[in-house]
Amino acid sequence: MAALCASGHALQLSCKPAVSLGRHPHRQSCRPARQQRRVQTQALFGGKKGGDDGGGGNPFAALGNMGNIMENVKKAQQLVQVEAAKAQEELAAARFEGYCDDETVRVVMSGNQEPKSVEITETAMEQGSDKLSDLVTEAMRDAHSKSVEGMKTRMKELSSSLGLPQGANPLGPGL
């Protein structure tokens, strides 16, 4: 005859009495057999392939093949680089003239704000060195502001032709 525990289950012969901790001494051997349930995890990416099993599916599936995305990004970067290089060449070749108020001094700058030439008339030379310095400075500021405005206009044109948002600089921040 088999020995029974307090719950009425048969004891295994290998069971050893437990130290009195207020727990059932034959906890593992006295439990009725559980039915195992199959747990299917259906989280962010869903369960079965191709079926609508309520798992939500892959949220990135609409993006298509990641290789194609990376290829498109590389092509876009190359296009921006080519167009930006063209814009830089155009700006380097562009000339902006600046004058003082009485037009006795003329300064020419490139679209990259590089001074190219300064022309001073005899009338400006006769006004003395201090006045001449002021006239040259005035003409430089005029040429510089025109050059900066020309560069901003060209960069806006480049940004819009590339489909970039308003105010985005295709050459990067600070350029």
PAMAR-63644 format. One line per field, with one value per residue: y, z, x of N, C-alpha, C, O, CB in turn. Coordinates in steps of 0.001 Angstrom, whole numbers, plus 500000, padded with zeros to 6 digits. Glycine has a CB too. Layout:
n_Y: Y_...
n_Z: Z_...
n_X: X_...
ca_Y: Y_...
ca_Z: Z_...
ca_X: X_...
c_Y: Y_...
c_Z: Z_...
c_X: X_...
o_Y: Y_...
o_Z: Z_...
o_X: X_...
cb_Y: Y_...
cb_Z: Z_...
cb_X: X_...
END
This chain:
n_Y: 498838_502201_505129_508029_511564_514526_515708_513660_512481_510133_509356_509763_507476_508564_510950_513272_514180_517529_520376_521948_524538_525597_524912_522718_519485_517784_519158_519293_516662_516234_517719_517894_516789_519269_520778_521484_524576_526063_528868_531615_534163_537265_540061_543121_542440_540460_537149_534525_534008_535876_535519_536862_537198_538796_539908_542289_542621_543467_546599_547959_547003_548479_550143_548832_547251_547490_547772_549057_551500_552519_552691_554643_556809_557180_557907_560317_561810_561978_563479_565903_566635_567006_569064_571057_571493_572595_574962_576213_576664_578432_580581_581285_582266_584411_587989_590784_594141_596877_600146_603345_606111_608418_607237_607134_605194_601839_598462_595060_591902_588300_585736_584214_585880_586841_589293_590885_593082_596581_599836_603147_606479_609588_611734_610670_610131_612672_613516_612930_610760_609713_610127_608700_606095_605686_605756_603502_601470_601714_601036_598412_597185_597452_595880_593427_592900_592663_590444_588432_588386_587516_584937_583757_583812_582095_579687_579266_578819_576459_574745_574639_573485_570965_570002_570412_571438_574788_577106_575194_574307_573097_572607_572081_572746_576045_576821
n_Z: 500000_499153_500552_501575_501187_503062_501320_499971_497885_496316_497830_496757_496898_497086_498306_500745_504082_504645_506133_508784_507608_507349_504942_502440_502707_500533_498092_495247_494382_495053_493613_491332_487953_485586_482859_479921_478380_475225_474511_472538_471317_470348_469384_468538_465869_465011_464391_462612_459305_456568_457224_458620_461705_463784_464979_464232_462331_460443_461107_459553_457044_455058_454239_452469_450789_452627_451477_449068_450037_451227_448966_447513_449262_449078_446387_446451_448127_446501_444388_445705_446401_443867_442777_444716_444389_441836_442365_444094_442318_440534_442260_442917_440491_440104_440222_442331_442688_444715_445973_447241_448725_447010_444762_444147_444819_443992_444736_444044_444603_444918_444671_446849_448818_448484_448076_444967_443414_443724_442936_442754_442374_441131_442377_444846_445945_446358_448585_450961_453331_455565_454884_452494_453420_454796_452612_451113_452940_453134_450501_450459_452367_451071_448742_449973_451326_449116_447883_449840_449891_447262_447442_449346_447928_445794_447193_448236_445854_445053_447170_446875_444326_444853_446432_449152_452520_453252_454067_454580_454324_451713_451796_454335_457941_458960_456655
n_X: 500839_500524_501929_500160_499956_498922_497201_496142_497493_499689_502797_506161_508829_511329_511081_511984_511474_510558_512095_510507_508944_506569_505560_504245_505447_505917_505847_506504_505997_503376_501641_498948_499115_499784_498113_499754_499999_500105_501863_501639_503488_502546_503469_504792_505606_503896_502500_502087_503374_502256_499582_496555_496619_496053_498277_499344_501319_504300_505477_507269_507087_505879_507868_509416_512163_515121_517612_517090_516246_518574_520152_518778_519131_521898_522100_520697_522372_524645_523607_523040_525665_526853_525262_525699_528434_528432_527038_528861_530998_529763_529294_531921_532779_531109_530658_530477_529764_530686_530093_531162_529303_529588_530518_533237_534976_535386_534701_535256_533904_533915_531350_531839_532626_535204_537621_538233_539061_540022_539152_540179_539336_540803_539618_538795_541308_542290_540966_542196_543904_542456_539741_539715_540180_537778_535985_536812_536295_533522_532760_533702_532026_529566_529969_530445_527983_526261_527412_527013_524228_523749_524858_523132_520727_521356_521764_519208_517825_519104_518389_515573_515406_516343_514410_514490_513585_512413_514906_516833_520242_522036_524736_525387_525333_526172_527481
ca_Y: 500000_503408_506160_509215_512806_515121_516054_512445_512027_509115_509884_509059_506916_509348_512214_513396_515135_518884_521054_522614_525948_525952_524570_521321_518789_517074_520117_518918_515369_516166_518528_517175_517122_520437_520714_522486_525439_526617_530318_532183_535581_538092_541420_544125_541933_539477_535731_533724_534719_535965_535402_537934_536539_539796_540307_543632_542594_544224_548005_548465_546372_549507_550813_548063_546677_548459_547987_550080_552787_552984_553045_555933_557830_557426_558659_561673_562470_562286_564579_567118_566991_567511_570368_572010_571833_573528_576249_576806_577158_579622_581680_581701_583012_585594_589228_591747_595439_597755_601531_604291_606967_609300_606344_607403_603954_600634_597210_593891_590663_587097_585243_583580_587008_587037_590550_590674_594304_597878_600950_604423_607588_610711_612547_610026_610271_614067_613794_612645_609345_609305_610067_607600_604857_605553_605458_602113_600618_601793_600259_596989_596716_597360_594705_592231_592630_592182_589092_587541_588264_586669_583565_583276_583588_580881_578529_579043_578196_575092_573991_574377_572561_569631_569622_570528_572393_576190_577419_574147_574600_571822_572444_571724_573865_577002_577154
ca_Z: 500000_499024_501565_501039_501920_503622_500218_499430_496746_496648_498040_496095_497902_497196_498984_502089_504822_504604_507414_509045_507255_507100_503567_502221_502597_499267_497178_493851_494045_495409_492717_490207_486683_484899_481409_479357_477377_474257_474532_471292_471503_469206_469805_467502_464516_464663_464557_461403_458065_455529_457690_459487_462962_464813_465589_463823_461176_460514_460822_458608_455747_454087_453787_451390_450988_453207_450521_448125_450738_451356_447621_447202_450086_448486_445144_446830_448626_445347_443663_446488_446279_442510_442641_445604_443756_440739_442977_444590_441150_440050_443197_442799_439240_440133_440683_442934_442829_445790_445801_448315_448382_445866_443695_443795_445098_443596_445196_443411_445376_444341_445398_448067_449629_448295_447346_443675_442986_444288_442039_443457_441424_441547_443296_446158_446430_446751_449822_452109_453691_456470_454106_451540_454187_455023_451331_450756_453876_452719_449257_450822_453023_450043_447916_450815_451549_447844_447682_450779_449407_446072_447882_449969_446854_445060_448065_448270_444566_445096_448116_446300_443185_445408_447220_450583_453185_453234_455076_454677_453565_451150_452071_455736_458853_459067_455376
ca_X: 500000_501327_501680_499492_500216_497721_496311_495588_498286_500685_504135_507238_509719_512548_510787_512529_510660_511092_512238_509241_508929_505178_505213_503911_506720_506079_505242_506668_505423_501968_500811_498376_499761_499208_498023_500635_499379_501047_501788_502132_503757_502179_503733_504933_505777_502878_502792_502280_503695_501247_498200_496095_496323_495846_499529_499704_502204_505541_505179_508239_506875_505514_509082_510020_513488_516043_518690_516639_516217_519953_520598_518160_519775_523213_521891_520310_523579_525490_522968_523267_527077_527104_524603_526372_529708_528109_526693_530109_531733_529060_529534_533320_532915_530243_531294_529552_530427_530241_530551_530907_528158_529834_530985_534639_535704_534646_535292_534641_534056_533310_530176_532336_533088_536639_537877_538899_539758_539630_539469_540054_539446_541646_538821_538863_542680_542491_540218_543055_543984_541369_538498_539874_539982_536325_535340_537143_535542_532109_532620_533891_530794_528532_530265_530282_526552_525715_527937_526314_522840_523803_525090_521892_519752_521757_521543_517754_517478_519603_517547_514248_515534_516579_513238_514778_512703_512803_515912_517858_521443_522512_526165_525535_525165_527270_528112
c_Y: 501233_504402_507368_510426_513363_515491_514836_511926_511016_509754_509083_508586_507753_510666_512177_514387_516496_519429_521858_524106_526399_525657_523093_520564_518101_517910_519667_517633_515306_516997_517660_517638_518286_520158_521820_523257_525957_528125_530833_533679_536313_539530_542313_543557_540811_538055_535067_534599_534730_535906_536579_537300_537531_540272_541684_543671_543440_545679_548605_547886_547399_550227_550072_547546_547747_548741_549060_551448_553351_553411_554412_557067_558183_558240_560111_562458_562860_563458_565904_567569_567586_568907_571430_572431_572813_574914_576958_577386_578431_580820_582185_582549_584308_586796_590184_593041_596217_599130_602307_605225_607837_608546_606672_606191_602787_599405_596072_592672_589512_586724_584502_584603_587183_588334_590274_591922_595522_598948_602254_605536_608669_611578_611968_610204_611682_614392_613487_611184_608892_609155_608910_606260_604619_605163_603995_601153_600577_600951_598760_596427_596535_596111_593418_591909_592132_590747_588082_587331_587383_585202_582989_582954_582299_579631_578226_578368_576729_574228_573659_573420_571126_569152_569656_571548_573804_576440_576365_574520_573285_571579_572065_572951_574756_577359_578026
c_Z: 500000_500098_500893_501866_502407_502543_499582_498230_497212_496783_497235_497169_498094_497923_500374_502836_504828_506003_507601_508794_506971_505689_503507_501992_501258_498125_495718_493503_494299_494502_491640_488913_486026_483424_480867_478283_476445_474233_473245_471513_470221_469646_468585_466087_464153_464809_463250_460211_457151_456012_458554_460796_464109_465468_465172_462625_461407_460172_459805_457214_454671_453547_452650_451773_451496_452268_449514_448780_450830_450001_447214_448006_449503_447201_445451_447345_447471_444558_444386_446349_444913_442350_443514_445010_442601_441293_443487_443435_440602_440953_443108_441548_439238_440686_441175_443191_443972_445618_447099_447843_447149_444664_443218_444087_444717_444069_444533_444277_444629_445165_446672_449023_449586_447518_446061_443194_443714_443294_442776_442428_441994_442566_444700_446760_446967_448083_451077_452543_454602_455719_453111_452232_454436_453743_450911_451654_453488_451461_449538_451459_452015_449179_448716_451022_450268_447573_448581_450322_448163_446441_448508_448917_446101_445894_448195_446986_444557_446012_447510_445116_443657_446258_448718_451215_453151_454359_455231_453808_453028_451408_453513_456617_458868_457759_454542
c_X: 500890_500947_501071_499882_498890_496721_495698_496336_499319_502048_505131_508201_510963_512313_511394_511655_511346_511220_510975_509375_507507_504759_504882_505201_506943_505507_505335_505949_503929_501077_500216_499045_499027_499087_498910_499882_500469_500831_502403_502283_503414_502319_503800_504948_504817_503357_503106_502623_502488_499818_497828_495670_496215_497121_499988_500622_503435_505253_506140_508061_506540_506747_509770_511390_514450_517215_518331_516625_517633_520516_520050_518792_521141_523089_521536_521521_524503_524924_523206_524717_527386_526502_525266_527715_529487_527806_527942_530935_531094_529323_530973_533533_532098_531016_530212_530321_529815_530855_530358_529791_528401_530427_532399_535525_534795_535421_534535_534964_533412_532076_530557_532942_534611_536856_538669_539644_539201_540066_539186_540264_540376_540911_538877_540251_542924_541821_541028_542923_542845_540045_538546_539651_538496_535595_535588_536357_534066_531866_532781_532621_529678_528734_530040_528804_525880_526161_527217_524869_522777_524006_523817_520836_520080_521513_520041_517289_517898_518727_516196_514331_515771_515406_513480_513839_513287_513803_516983_519041_522000_523999_526417_525408_526407_527948_527215
o_Y: 501311_504499_507698_510334_512749_515582_514961_510991_511044_510590_507877_509221_507677_511425_511171_515342_516593_518993_522396_524851_527473_526106_522327_520971_517861_517399_519665_517528_514396_516959_516790_518783_518283_519403_522965_522685_526240_528594_530519_534371_536007_540126_542247_544150_540256_537790_535042_535759_533725_536225_537220_536916_537145_540999_542195_544700_544060_545970_549663_548238_547210_550860_550637_547426_548799_549849_549881_552447_554526_554382_555234_558168_559358_559152_561027_563638_563951_564329_566910_568762_568576_569819_572583_573596_573747_575920_578172_578470_579385_581932_583387_583450_585207_586639_590368_593040_596220_599264_601974_605148_607980_609164_606510_606148_602750_599297_596106_592433_589699_587316_584194_584240_587628_588476_589525_591819_595509_598964_602446_605533_608664_612093_612725_610408_611863_615449_613775_610482_607793_608175_608221_605380_603495_604332_603331_600149_599516_600233_597934_595322_595567_595374_592441_590748_591261_589930_586997_586212_586584_584320_581846_581944_581505_578608_577061_577457_575863_573105_572527_572618_570177_568023_569006_572437_573985_576024_576595_574993_572431_570454_571757_574075_574275_578132_578405
o_Z: 500737_500497_499761_503073_502194_502812_498731_497589_498359_495966_497050_498211_499145_498135_501079_502242_504996_506930_506634_509648_506410_505261_504415_501143_500891_497289_495020_492432_493799_494641_491090_488820_485925_482836_481308_477410_476856_473961_472915_471853_469149_470207_467706_465188_463059_465283_462818_460121_456986_455245_459153_460974_465276_466458_465731_461954_462460_459054_459246_456297_453503_452493_451953_452954_450871_452271_449148_448142_450541_449911_446643_447485_449442_446957_444787_447032_447469_444110_443756_446195_444821_441846_443099_445113_442415_440752_443331_443560_440250_440476_443214_441543_438444_441513_440531_443821_444173_445173_447931_446688_446319_443665_442041_443663_445063_443847_444462_444639_443825_446208_447490_449935_450561_446412_446070_442631_444239_442860_443344_441697_443183_443505_445664_447968_447922_448656_452177_452180_454425_455902_452904_451675_454306_453776_450412_451184_453516_451377_448939_451128_452093_448915_448191_450903_450333_447090_448126_450367_448021_445832_448225_449012_445804_445351_448256_447019_444111_445655_447616_444915_442947_446746_449477_450522_453037_455493_455943_452685_453818_451252_453881_456116_458797_457757_453430
o_X: 501873_499786_501427_500108_497844_495523_494817_495856_499764_502431_504973_508359_511600_513258_511319_511154_512561_510537_510436_509856_507288_503695_505204_505994_508093_504762_504321_505352_503268_499855_500890_499489_497801_499862_498822_499228_501595_499725_503546_501323_503937_501400_502941_504351_504926_504462_504258_502221_501795_498910_498692_494513_496278_497045_500959_500690_503583_504827_505853_508803_506879_506673_510612_511717_514586_517751_519171_516957_517858_521268_520766_518970_521502_523879_522021_521673_525074_525670_523535_524976_528112_527157_525384_528096_530267_528266_528071_531504_531788_529545_531214_534373_532375_531915_529179_531378_528600_531995_529515_529373_527503_530793_532722_536680_533614_536627_533306_536116_532498_531800_529690_533686_535217_536334_539646_540734_538087_541218_538110_541255_540693_541518_538999_540369_543680_542086_540558_541979_542320_539324_537547_538994_538010_534687_534679_535822_533441_530869_532092_532192_528922_527784_529506_528412_525013_525377_526853_524357_521851_523401_523460_520140_519187_521095_519649_516462_517146_518370_515725_513419_515439_515411_512762_513343_514499_513566_517961_518869_522402_524472_527551_525378_527538_528906_527583
cb_Y: 499994_504030_506550_509034_513850_516340_516846_512660_513217_508006_509868_509961_505518_509613_512474_513853_514644_519797_521964_522350_526216_527397_524921_521146_517787_515690_521470_518782_514291_516607_519667_517385_515891_521698_520859_521841_526623_525980_530912_531870_535827_537784_541506_544893_541458_539697_535032_532905_534074_534899_534103_538750_535510_539264_539322_544342_543067_543633_548816_548180_545338_550515_550970_548902_546052_547956_546695_549743_552632_551885_551973_555878_557345_556097_558007_561636_561552_561058_564319_566883_565768_566544_570252_571396_570557_573011_576048_575751_576079_579356_581233_580474_582139_585323_589888_591187_596247_597170_602226_605092_607856_610431_606410_608631_603867_600588_597088_593694_590806_585909_584329_582513_586822_585821_591557_590254_594496_598119_600866_604535_608184_611558_612640_608526_609948_614992_612987_613580_609067_610327_611401_607639_604918_606868_606422_601855_601131_603270_600723_596823_597698_598625_594762_592431_593900_593102_589062_588125_589660_587133_583509_584319_584790_580957_578782_580378_578952_575071_574785_575686_573005_569629_568254_570932_571963_577117_577629_572766_575347_571789_573716_571037_573357_576473_575895
cb_Z: 501206_497638_502312_501028_501030_504437_499182_499073_496041_495585_499526_495041_497529_495823_499059_502071_506267_503757_507475_510483_506043_507396_502585_501022_503677_499324_497342_493526_494820_496821_492091_490142_485738_485131_480904_478783_478046_472821_475783_470087_471904_468694_470619_467735_464339_463269_465213_461103_457353_454567_458461_458836_463268_465843_465263_464947_459939_459562_462101_459101_455841_454720_454937_450138_449679_454554_449803_447587_452159_451972_446609_447473_451550_448203_444293_447900_449614_444441_443507_447974_446522_441444_443004_447009_443250_439913_444129_445360_440054_439958_444629_442769_438073_440991_439543_444267_441527_447164_444639_448704_449555_446280_442522_444568_446615_442040_446760_441927_446786_444302_444506_447722_451067_447548_448246_442626_441457_445720_440706_444650_441108_440327_442817_446049_445307_445673_449844_453280_454363_457609_453363_450891_455531_455569_450238_450890_455331_452460_448202_451799_454116_449162_447392_452181_452060_446687_447959_452223_449095_445142_448890_450955_445877_444657_449466_448472_443390_445574_449413_445861_442262_446241_446828_450819_454631_453374_456378_454258_454439_449654_451739_455977_460259_459984_454606
cb_X: 499042_501160_502985_497950_500966_498073_497047_494183_498973_500717_504506_507952_510105_513120_509255_514033_510409_510210_513528_508774_509830_504949_506367_502935_506824_505391_505904_508118_506109_501785_501622_496843_499791_500061_496539_501917_498604_500856_502506_501170_505234_500726_505031_506175_507171_502412_501644_501032_504903_501457_497996_494927_497381_494942_500577_500340_501476_506612_505223_509618_505763_504557_510039_510119_514015_516559_519025_515248_515597_520831_520161_516658_519919_523930_520776_519202_524323_525629_521454_522917_527953_526516_523123_526577_530418_526902_525692_530938_531788_527555_529224_534244_532490_528971_532143_528921_530333_530606_529788_532212_527817_530773_530034_535160_536143_534422_535250_535157_533434_534336_529355_533372_532639_537283_538654_537877_539634_540274_538643_541091_538039_542065_537361_538514_543681_541959_538932_542709_545302_541211_538255_541274_540746_535744_535859_538682_535698_531698_533668_535095_530352_528537_531722_530973_525836_526150_529450_526346_522246_524923_526262_521346_519729_523241_522163_516998_518152_521069_517350_513592_516686_517851_512790_516257_512452_511562_515256_517292_522498_522250_526917_526873_524862_528279_528467
END
